[in-house]
Amino acid sequence: MADFAFLDSGTGGIPYLTYLLQKYKGADCVYVGDTKNFPYGEKSHEEIVKCVLEIAKKIIEKFNPKVFIIACNTMSVNTLDVLREAFPETHFVGTVPAIKVASEVSKKRTVGLLATRSTVEHPYNIDLRNHFASDCRLILRADPDLISFIEKKSFTATKEECKAAVLPAVKYFAGGGSDTMILGCTHFLNLADLIQEVADEVTGGELKVIDSREGVVNRAMSVFKSCGGISSDGNKKAKLFITGLAEEKDKDEYDVICEKFGLEWGGVI
């Protein structure tokens, strides 16, 4: 039995895993990127539900995690209710855009949300704004090209190439008057520090980049403890699994990712 399982459409949710391991070094974790079905942001609700149910079933049968973290905003807003109904014995924690956090720090009362098309178009975001940021204007941007760049190129790209990739999004929100920029897709977390650096260069420090790592990890730890979780021995490396390789050479990229984040390669699940 694993302490925590993480599921994302690719490697975007790894920052949730590494943040959790900073707080709880003994955790026995597995991370699964559903690369076979990437990208999720352009799929219909029905397609997302079908794909997530299929891979979640495999993860539960193979690893039986105490806590199952859906480390993807698109997966979370479309499937959390379905997953909890389909697997009632499993404790799920989802990720949603940090609109509440952004509203707490925004001085201009204008917040920007950078996400997948599916997340941007989901009514859940309007509910979040109405509940936690009703006095804020919400600016939305779907950016599938940036998501694809991060998943497929960013780990081997130069810093200047990465800065050029995120610059259009930063300029979009800065030009719209936002003083907060919510990273509403987990893929963006892999470049969070760089996005903030570019935002500082463009706006002179007036645009703050927001994400949900702390809230999600704190919630996952709370659920873990409430269901009887105890410390592991601390000697196990978290394992990275994927659901498919487009080409054999893609394995080299995952070797780079494992080395960068201190993960053990688990292979194709």
C-alpha positions in Angstrom: 0.0 0.0 0.0 1.3 3.4 -0.9 0.8 6.4 1.3 0.0 8.7 -1.6 -0.7 8.3 -5.3 -0.6 11.3 -7.6 -2.3 11.3 -11.0 -1.8 13.9 -13.7 -2.0 14.0 -17.5 1.8 14.2 -17.7 4.6 15.5 -15.4 2.9 18.7 -14.5 1.8 17.6 -11.0 5.3 16.6 -9.9 5.7 19.9 -7.9 2.9 18.7 -5.7 4.8 15.5 -5.0 8.1 17.3 -4.3 6.4 19.8 -2.1 4.7 17.0 -0.1 8.1 15.2 0.3 9.7 18.4 1.7 7.1 18.4 4.4 6.9 14.6 5.0 10.2 13.0 3.9 9.1 9.5 4.9 6.1 9.3 2.5 5.8 6.3 0.2 4.6 7.9 -3.0 3.9 6.9 -6.6 3.3 9.4 -9.4 1.4 8.4 -12.6 1.4 10.6 -15.7 -1.4 9.6 -18.1 0.8 10.4 -21.1 -1.2 8.1 -23.4 -4.1 10.4 -23.2 -2.2 13.7 -23.0 -3.4 16.5 -23.5 -6.6 16.5 -21.3 -7.4 20.2 -21.7 -8.8 19.8 -25.2 -11.0 16.8 -24.4 -14.7 16.8 -23.7 -16.1 16.1 -20.2 -17.1 12.6 -21.2 -13.7 11.8 -22.6 -12.0 13.1 -19.5 -14.2 11.0 -17.2 -13.6 7.8 -19.3 -9.8 8.2 -19.3 -9.5 9.1 -15.6 -11.8 6.3 -14.4 -9.7 3.8 -16.4 -6.3 4.8 -15.1 -7.6 5.5 -11.5 -8.8 1.9 -11.4 -5.4 0.6 -12.4 -3.6 2.8 -9.8 -6.0 1.7 -7.0 -5.6 -2.0 -7.9 -1.8 -1.8 -8.1 -0.9 0.6 -5.3 -4.0 0.9 -3.0 -3.0 4.4 -1.8 -4.2 5.8 1.5 -4.7 9.1 -0.2 -5.2 9.6 -4.0 -4.3 13.1 -5.2 -5.7 14.2 -8.5 -2.8 16.5 -9.3 -4.5 18.1 -12.3 -7.1 20.9 -12.3 -8.8 19.7 -15.5 -9.2 16.1 -14.1 -10.3 17.5 -10.7 -13.1 19.8 -11.9 -14.4 17.1 -14.3 -14.1 13.9 -12.3 -13.8 14.2 -8.5 -17.5 13.5 -7.8 -17.4 10.6 -10.3 -14.3 9.1 -8.7 -15.6 9.3 -5.2 -18.8 7.6 -6.3 -16.9 4.9 -8.2 -14.3 4.2 -5.5 -16.0 5.0 -2.2 -13.2 3.4 -0.1 -10.5 5.6 -1.6 -9.7 9.1 -0.1 -9.4 11.6 -3.0 -7.9 15.1 -2.8 -8.3 17.3 -5.8 -6.7 20.5 -7.1 -8.6 23.6 -8.1 -7.5 27.0 -9.2 -6.3 29.1 -6.3 -8.9 31.9 -6.8 -9.4 32.3 -3.1 -5.7 32.8 -2.5 -5.5 35.3 -5.4 -8.4 37.3 -4.1 -6.7 37.6 -0.7 -3.6 39.3 -2.2 -5.1 41.2 -5.1 -5.1 45.0 -4.6 -6.6 45.9 -8.0 -9.4 43.3 -7.5 -8.5 41.9 -10.9 -7.1 38.3 -11.0 -5.9 36.3 -14.0 -6.4 32.5 -14.4 -4.0 30.6 -16.7 -5.2 27.1 -17.4 -6.3 24.5 -19.9 -9.3 25.2 -22.2 -11.4 22.7 -20.3 -10.6 24.3 -16.9 -11.2 27.8 -18.2 -14.6 26.9 -19.7 -15.7 25.0 -16.6 -18.5 26.6 -14.6 -16.7 25.6 -11.4 -14.4 28.6 -11.7 -17.4 31.0 -11.7 -18.6 29.3 -8.5 -15.2 29.8 -7.0 -15.2 33.4 -7.9 -18.7 33.9 -6.6 -17.8 32.3 -3.3 -14.3 33.7 -2.7 -13.7 36.6 -5.0 -17.1 38.1 -5.8 -15.7 41.6 -5.9 -13.0 40.6 -8.3 -12.8 40.7 -12.1 -11.6 37.3 -13.4 -9.5 37.3 -16.6 -9.2 33.9 -18.3 -6.6 32.5 -20.6 -6.4 29.0 -22.1 -2.9 28.2 -23.2 -2.6 24.7 -24.8 0.6 25.7 -26.6 2.4 26.6 -23.4 1.2 23.4 -21.7 2.5 21.3 -24.6 5.9 23.1 -24.5 6.3 22.5 -20.8 5.4 18.8 -21.0 7.4 18.0 -24.2 10.3 20.5 -24.3 10.8 22.5 -21.1 13.0 20.0 -19.3 15.7 20.1 -22.0 15.1 23.7 -23.2 17.3 26.6 -22.3 16.2 29.2 -19.8 15.8 31.8 -22.6 13.5 29.4 -24.5 11.4 28.9 -21.4 11.1 32.6 -20.8 10.1 33.2 -24.4 7.4 30.5 -24.0 5.8 32.1 -20.9 6.1 35.7 -22.0 2.8 35.9 -24.0 0.8 34.8 -21.1 2.5 37.2 -18.7 1.9 40.1 -21.1 -1.7 39.1 -21.6 -2.5 39.3 -17.9 -0.4 42.4 -17.3 -2.1 44.1 -20.2 -5.5 43.3 -18.8 -4.8 44.9 -15.5 -4.3 41.8 -13.4 -2.0 42.0 -10.3 -2.3 38.3 -9.7 -1.8 35.4 -12.1 -3.2 32.0 -11.0 -1.4 28.9 -12.4 -4.6 26.9 -12.9 -2.8 23.9 -14.6 -0.3 21.9 -12.8 2.1 21.9 -15.7 2.8 25.6 -15.1 4.1 24.8 -11.7 7.3 23.3 -13.2 8.1 26.9 -14.4 6.5 28.8 -11.5 9.7 30.5 -10.4 10.6 31.4 -14.0 7.1 32.8 -14.7 7.4 35.0 -11.6 10.8 36.1 -12.8 9.3 37.1 -16.2 6.4 38.8 -14.5 8.8 40.9 -12.4 10.7 41.9 -15.5 7.5 42.9 -17.4 5.6 44.6 -14.5 8.3 45.7 -12.1 7.1 43.3 -9.4 3.4 44.3 -9.7 2.1 40.9 -10.9 2.2 38.1 -8.3 2.1 34.4 -9.5 -0.2 32.2 -7.3 -0.6 28.4 -7.1 -2.3 25.9 -5.0 0.6 23.7 -3.8 0.4 24.6 -0.1 -3.3 24.2 0.2 -3.4 20.8 -1.7 -0.5 19.3 0.3 -1.9 20.5 3.6 -5.3 19.0 2.7 -3.7 15.7 1.6 -1.7 15.5 4.9 -4.8 16.1 6.9 -6.7 13.4 5.2 -3.7 11.0 5.5 -3.6 11.5 9.2 -7.3 11.2 9.7 -7.4 7.8 7.9 -4.6 6.4 10.2 -1.6 7.2 8.2 1.8 6.8 10.0 5.3 7.7 9.1 7.2 5.4 6.7 10.9 4.5 7.1 12.0 7.4 4.8 14.2 5.2 2.6 12.0 4.8 -0.4 12.3 7.0 -3.5 9.0 8.2 -5.0 8.4 6.3 -8.3 7.4 7.8 -11.6 5.1 5.9 -13.9 3.6 6.8 -17.2 0.9 5.2 -19.3 2.6 5.3 -22.7 5.6 6.5 -24.8 4.9 8.1 -28.1 8.4 7.2 -29.2 11.2 5.2 -27.5 13.4 8.2 -27.5 10.9 9.9 -25.1 12.3 7.7 -22.4 15.4 9.9 -22.3 13.3 12.9 -21.2 11.8 10.9 -18.3 15.4 10.0 -17.2 16.1 13.7 -17.1 13.0 14.3 -15.0 13.8 11.5 -12.6 17.3 12.8 -12.1 16.1 16.4 -11.6 13.4 15.5 -9.0 15.1 12.6 -7.3 12.5 10.0 -8.5 12.9 6.4 -9.4 11.7 5.4 -12.9 8.8 2.9 -12.6 8.1 2.4 -16.3 4.8 2.1 -18.2 1.8 1.2 -16.2 
